[in-house]
Amino acid sequence: MADYPILVMDNGASTIKAGYAKQPETLHVIPNCKVTRGKGEKTTFTGDQLHKLSDYAGLYYRLPFEKGYLTNWEVQKSLWDRIFNRDILKVDPTRTSLLITEPCFNFPNIQHCYDEMIFEAYEFYACCRVIAPYLCGYNNISSLFPSQTPSVTERPDCILVVDSGYSFTHIVPIVMGRPILTAVRRINIGGKLLTNHLKEVVSFRHWDMMDQTYVVNEVKETCCYVSKDFLGDLETCRRNPKDNPIVQEYVLPDFSRNSKGYVRDKKRSSRSTNDAYEDQVLRMNNERFTIPELLFHPSNIGMNQAGIPETIVESVNLTHAADLHGLFYSNIVLVGGNALFPGYKERIEQDLRVLAPSEYEVRVGMPENPITYTWYGGSNYADSPDHRNKLVTRAEYMEHGSNICLQRFGMSEDVDGMQE
């Protein structure tokens, strides 16, 4: 097999993380969408071109992913074309191997489309397709935790990945580098739902922002946090704003004086200046923590699902190997964009300590950048024998079709003895 460079592409529903293995300086994080001003507009902004916009109001998004699965291949191909051209990564597919992520429990017909696009449309020399949480285990997991246990190796035998992204939140237990698929659990809440719910809440209480997806997402990422005392914070929000440390005033962008919104300093907001009256202000009170709370209580919006801590316990119990449960609880890794909410890690740790058996140590680790952590794991994986064993060349694909991809890329559901 030729020794060609390996392109690692974490193809998420919100962003694409792409770069060459072992070359972190080539890593690009690109929005996975196309944007126009409206349905009739011809001018389109693709992925990395979004930064050229000066006005983010009333944008119409075209997304490759729907409900977590890649369904719009026309949009996805236009984004990949831009990534592969000389403006970003300058990829020659015929002399490049591709390592690409796919959703957990991807549908076979969608997997077939991946293979057709990669081998027939782009003609990549070789490809390997894996689920994103699997790659996290190829990072130095022990560096995420305080060095209390010197015997912990760089790659623990058991880890539990909580991947809370744009469409879903997946809990994936991994033993000896192999996911236990029968114990994987999904919560149908991700960043997209949180943003949409915030749009509805602020449109009902304050300003009509149903067409302001980009702006509301910025508000969510700037103002929201995970509460460690939900009822206590609700009580605080009932106070007079002057005595309420939670309330924030978010100055919405007017796209003339300021193209980005910002949180106004409380001292300034108390002054009666002309600027203060001219600003269009969104007051964020209990919205700051009730929106992320959906990750912990989906029932708040009528969903019949448990929150992240309860689902972690369910996933661990489904591994059926009681002697390994303690290892899972002590090696929990948080990745995905929702992990960036302040207080997210601490809340999961706090709730799990109550739910998990008292004899087990609960350790929750989070990388400095939970969005690119999977890509870095993929960069390490690309240099491993595991990757070389799974790789499918274009010549093999043209001879055997997608069947060889199903055989090589499939994950074994059981680790020896785990389900007995």
N, C-alpha and C positions, 0 to 999 in steps of 0.2 A: 504494500500500500504506500502510495506517494506521501512524502512528508510535507504536506501543504499546511499553510496557516489555518487556525481554527477560529471561526467567527462565533462568539457566544452571544445569543440573542434571547433575553428574557422577555418574551412577547406578551406583556400584560394587557389587560383591557383598558387601563388608564394611560400607562406609559410603556414605551419600548426601551429596554436597557440593552444597548448593543455595543460591542467592542471586541477586539481580538484577545484571545486567551493569553494570559501572562503579560499583557500590555495595558495596564490600567489607564494609561494616559490616552488610550483610544476610546475609552468608555463615553458614550453619549446617552443621555436620558431624554427621550423625545415623546411628546404627547401623541398618543395613538388615536388621532382623530383628524378629520378635515372640517374646516369651518368656513361658513359664508355668512354674509350679513342677513340673509333671508332666503327663503326657498327659491325665489326667482333670480337671485343674484348669480352672476357668472364668475365673479372674482372669488377664487378659492384659496384658502390658506391651509397648507398641509404640514402637520407635525411641528417641526422646529421653526416654521415660519410664523407661528403665533406671536412671537415676541415682536414682530414688526407692526402689530396692531397698536393703535393709539387709543382706540375706543372699543371696549369689550362689552358694550351694551347690546342686547338683542341679537346675540350670535346664534346661528343655526348649526348644530353639530351633526356630522355624519360619522357614526362609530362602526368599526369593523365587528365589535363584539356586541352580542345581545344576550342578556341574562347570563353572562359569564362565558359564552361560547362564541367562537369565531364563525360568523355567518355571512358577513358582507366581504367577499373576497376581492371585489372590485376596489373598494376603499383600502383594504389591507395591502393589496398589490401596489397601489399608488404610493403608499407610505414606505413600503419596503424598497420600491424603486428609488425613492429619494435617499433612503439610508445607504443603499448600495452604490449610488453614483459618486462621482468625484467630489461633490460638495461636502459629504460627511465622511464616509469610510473608504471609498474607492475600492470596491470589492470586485474581484474577478471570480464569479461563481465556479467556473470550470477548473479553477486552481485553488479552491477553498473548501474546507470542510465546515459544515454548519452544525452547531449545537443549539437547539431551540427548545423552549419550554412550551407546554400545553396544559390546559386545565385538568384537574383531577377528574377521573371518570369521563374522559372525553368520548364523544360518540364515534363509533367506527366510521360512519360516512364522512364525518368532519376530519378524522385522522387520514382518511383516503385523500381528501382534498389537500391536506398539508403535503402529503407525499407527491401528489401530482404537481403542485405549485413548485415545490423545492427541486424535484428531479426533472420535470418535464418543461416547466415554464422558465425556470432559472438555470437548470442544468448544473446544480452544485455537484462537486466531485464526490462528496460523501455527506451523510447526515446522521445525527442522533437526536431523538425526540424524547424528552423526559418531563415529568411533572416538576413544578418549581420547588415545592418543599423538599424534595429528594436532594436537590443540589445544596441546600443549606448545611447538610451534614458534612460537606467537604471543606467547610471552614474550620478554623480553630475554635471549636465550641467552648472549650474550657476557659478561653480568654474572656468570655462574657460573664464569668462568675468570679467572686472574690476567691483568692487562692487559699481556701480553708482546708482543702483536701489535696495534699500533694500527690496522692496516688492517681488522681484523675488524669486520664490520657488526653491527647489533643482531640481524638475522636472517640467519645464515649460509646459504649456498646448500645446504649438506648438513649434516644432523644425524642422529644415530642415538640413538633413544630406547629405553632399557631400562626397561620398566614391569613391576616385580615386585610384584604385588598379592596378593589373597586367594586366587585360584584358580589363576592361571597367572603365568608370566613371559614377556613378549613382547619381542622385539627388532625394532624397526621403523625401517628407514632411510627418510629423507625427503629428497627433492631438490626444491628450488624450491617448497616447501610441499605437495608431493604424495608420499604414501607409495608406495614400490615394493612392491606387494603380493606379487610373486613372490619377494622376498627377505626377507619377514617370517618370523620363526621363533618357535616357541613351545616353552617348557619346561614340562612339566606339574607344576611345583612352585610353590606359593604359600604364603601365611601359614597357610591352613587346614591344609594337609598338615603343615607344621612343627609346629603346635600339636598335631595329632592324634598325630604321631610322638613328641613329648615326653610326651604323656599315656601312651602305651604304655611308654616307657622308664622314667619315674618310677614307674609302677604296678608294673612288674616289679622294679625295684631298691629302691623305698622304700615309698610309700603307694599304696593303690588310689585313683587319681584319674580313672578313666575317665569318671565322670559330672560332673567338675569342669572343664568346658571353659573357663568364664570365668576361673577361678582359674589354670589352667595357662597360658592365654594371657597373663595378667598376669605370671606367672613368666617366660615367654619374653621378653616385652617389657622386663622389668626386668633380667634376669640374662644373657641370651644376647648373644654378640658374634661377629664373624667373625674368625677367627684368620689372622694373616699368616705364621705358622710352625706349621702343624698338627701335624707330628710332634714338634716341640720342645715344644709345649704339652701334648701327650699324655704326654711324658716327665715334664714338670713335675707332672702330675696324679698320678703314681705316688709322689710324696714324702709324707712325713708331713704331715697337714693343717696343723701349725704352721709348716712350711717351704714351704707351697704357697700362692703368692699368688693362684692362680686360684680356689680353692674359696671358695664363698659359702654362707652359711646364710640361707635364705629362710624367714621366720616366716609360716606360713600363717594366713589370717584365721580367727578363731574366731567372728566375728559376734556377740560379746558385748562383749569388751574392745576389739577392733579389727576393723573391717569390711573393711579392706584389708590385704593382706600387705605385708611390707617386708623388706629385706636387713638382717640383724642385724650390728651393728658387731662386728668380730673381737675387740676388747678385752672387750666385754661377753660374747661367747659363751664366753670362756675362764673366766669366773667361775662359781662353783657357787651360784647364787642360786635361790630358789624359783621366781621368774618364769621363769628359763631352763629349769627342768624342766617347768613347766606349758605352755610354748610348744610347739606342734607344728611342728617344724622340718624343712624339706626341704633336704638338702645337695646343692648344685649344684656338681659338679666338672667332669669333661670334657663333661657335658651342655651346659655353657654355650656351647661352640663346635662340638660335633659336630652339633647340630641345624641351625644355619645353614649348616654345611658342605655340606648336601644341595643347596643352591643352586649349589655349585661341583662337586659330585660326586654326581649323582643315582644313580650306580651303587652307592653305599653301601647303598641299600635295594633294589637289584635292578632299577632302572629303566634301560632301554637308551637313555639320552639323555646328551648332553654337558652340561657345566656352562655357566654364563653366559659366561665369557671365550671358550671355544671356540666357542660359538654366535654370539657377536658376530663373530668372525673369519669363520665360515661365512656369516653374513648379509651382511657387507661383500663377500665374494668373489662372492656371488650377484648383486650389482648389475651385474657384468660390465663396468663402466666403470672400468678400472684407474687412469685419471687422476683419478678422484674418491675413490679409496680413502683417500688421505691426509687428505682433508677429513672423511670419516666418523670416522676414528680421532682426529681432533683436536677433534671436537664431539660427544662422547658425553654424554648427559644421563640421569641416574638418577632415576626417580620411583617411586612406589608405597610402601606401608607397609614392605616389607622393606628399603628403603634406609635405614631408621632404625637398623638394627643397627650398633653401633660397629664400625669397621674395614671395613665393606662397600665403601665407595668406594675405600679404599686397597688392598684385596685385588684388586679388579677392575683397578685401574691397574697393580698389581704383576704380575699374571698376564698382562695384555694386553701389557705391555712385552716379555715373553718370547716371546709368540706372534706379535705383529705384526711385519711387516718392519722392519728396523732404520732404514731411511731415513725412516720415518713418525714424526711426533710423536704421542704418545698423551696426550690430555687428557680427563679425566673430571670432569664437573661435577655437582654435586648442590645443588638449592635448599635453602633453610633449612627449608622444610616440603614434603617430597616428596609428601605426601598431598593437599594443596590446590593444588599447582602446576598441575595440569590445569585446575582451575576458573578460576584466574587467566588462563590462556591462553584459555579459553573466553570470559571476560569481555572480553578484547581482540579475539578473533575476532568476537564479536557486533557489533562496530563497524566491521567490514571489508567491502569489496565482495565478497569471497569468500563471506561469510555471506549477504549479500543475494541473490547469484546462486543460492544453493542453497535458499533458503527456499521452502517450500510452504505456501500458505494453505489454510485449511479449505475455502474455496469451490473451489479447484483440486482438492483431494482428493475432495470430494463429486462433482465432475464426472468425474474421471479414475480415481479409486480409487488403490490402492497402487502402480500402475505408475508414476505420476508421481514417487512417493517413491523408487522404485528408480532412476529415471533421474537425479533431482537429487542424491540422497544418495550415489550410487555413486562410488567412488574409481577414477580411472584407474590401471591397473596399470603403465603405462609413461610415463616422461618421454621426450620426443623423443630417439630414438637410444640410450636407455639399454640396451635389450635386444637391440640389433642386433649 
